[in-house]
Amino acid sequence: MSSAGRAALWLSVCALVVAFAATRAPGLAQDATDASEKEIERYRQMLKADPWSNPAMLDVDRGEGLWKTPRGPKATSLEACDLGKGPGVVKGAFAELPRYFADADRVMDAEARIVWCMEKLQGFDRAALLKKPYPGGGRATKDIGALATYIAHESNGLKLSPTLHHPKEKEALALGEALFFRRGGPMDFACATCHADQGKRIRLQGLPFLSKPAEARKVVGDWPAYRVSSSHVMTMEHRIYDCFWQMRMPEVDLGSEVPVALTMYLIKVAEGGEINAPGLKR
Amino acid sequence: MPAIFLVALLTALLYAGPADAQAPAIDAARMEAAVKRSWTQASPEWQARLGQDETMVVCSEHRNSPPPAVADAILARERASIKYPADGKLMGDWKKGQKLAQSGYGGRFTDYPPRTENGGNCYACHQLSSNELSFGTLGPSLLEYGKIRKFSDADVKAVYDRIYNPQAAVACASMPRLGAGGHLSIEQIKDLVAYVMSPDSPVNK
């Protein structure tokens, strides 16, 4: 597809999504949402043929630059960072994350491991990295997000393959599953309140049935994804953080046990699902 | 060996399955420790939201299908939480209720300091008026709810109770305990009751 054609299609997707978000008029809402879903699905098919038409590819590119450029107080690149398949091996690493890392003696997902390497290899201040790790609506994803997008893209086409050899990996899975059903906050919500049944929606937004393998396989491998409604890439941890916002919970720490364990659970349920990252979401 | 024992043994082996086919259970104290460690940047006031009351604990443990004795204890405890207006009038203004039913505002970490009153966000999960097509399906449709029930006083009270604390009627219900949890005031709940139960409300047209 020509770049002009791509831009025109992209604008039409945005317009439909905006129309969907803005409409409250009787009779239009369902039509608009069907139309925008159809248009986004058409766009997804085109992404397969021409992956560079996804705006998230800018972050794949930026993430690769961040990975390979000497940065931080130690003026070092991340090329010696061990993502689980040995120092510097990026290809295929994301497909097996989260996993146990002996140097940290804990289970880490992509974001947690990036922070670890930025601190240990490049000398960045961990507390500063974790302070405001996610962009506001309309702003570009931060460095951690761009790096995660690059790393995920390097496993594109592979299947989600949690290893679950180490006892702490098995514990993370059990913790993630229990957390998925843990009710809390002022609204008594659990992940399962919205994501443990077939064909449900909030307003008109369809909800994935994340405790069911056939459904989880369709969506989990899409993250990190470009989110049209907030115009930036969101990592899986950012998406979970956003769910906690809706659950009226406080801001969960990036790379902490809860989002890592929930990611482990989602990856295990979705095991065998194909990685199509970065994906495209409403 | 009698065949029945063989069957039992095989069944046990099959259910035990390969070690990684099923996640091992996690200790509740272990889970709560993880929760505490995962929100270190939240203020003490916000960290108060990380805890669970007894109802949340048992509903989580039983994945919202509590055994009968546990369910009875929940119903009794939650029933006792319901407070009523001093004048006994359970219906307010359906027009105000309609606005509350549309609004999802309140309680999220971006909602402070408050810019408007908390909403009930009913449409996130329920169909109510036939004029509003953007409704969720996590809860049952409430279309013509009052009309179908002939606007009876008993149902007015039941709706008030259901909004104030749904777990007084259904143990481990998915719906938030909007009154008992302090998200909505008694006045707001009366307005929502009117939106569901008033003959003038578009829900019943």
Interface residues (C-beta under 8 A of the other chain):
Chain A: T23 R24 P26 G27 L28 A29 Q30 L130 K131 L164 K170 E171 L173 A174 L175 E177 A178 L179 F181 R182 R183 G184 G185 P186 M187 D188 F189 A190 A192 T193 C194 D197 G199 K200 R201 I202 R203 L204 L207 W245 Q246 R248 M249 P250 E251 V252 D253 S256 E257 V258 P259 A261 Y265 K268
Chain B: D20 A23 P24 A25 I26 R30 M31 A34 V35 R37 S38 W39 T40 Q41 A42 S43 W46 Q47 R49 L50 G51 Q52 T55 M56 C59 S60 R63 N64 G107 R108 F109 T110 Y123 A124 C125 N131 E132 L133 S134 F135 G136 T137 L138 S174 P176 R177 G181 G182 H183
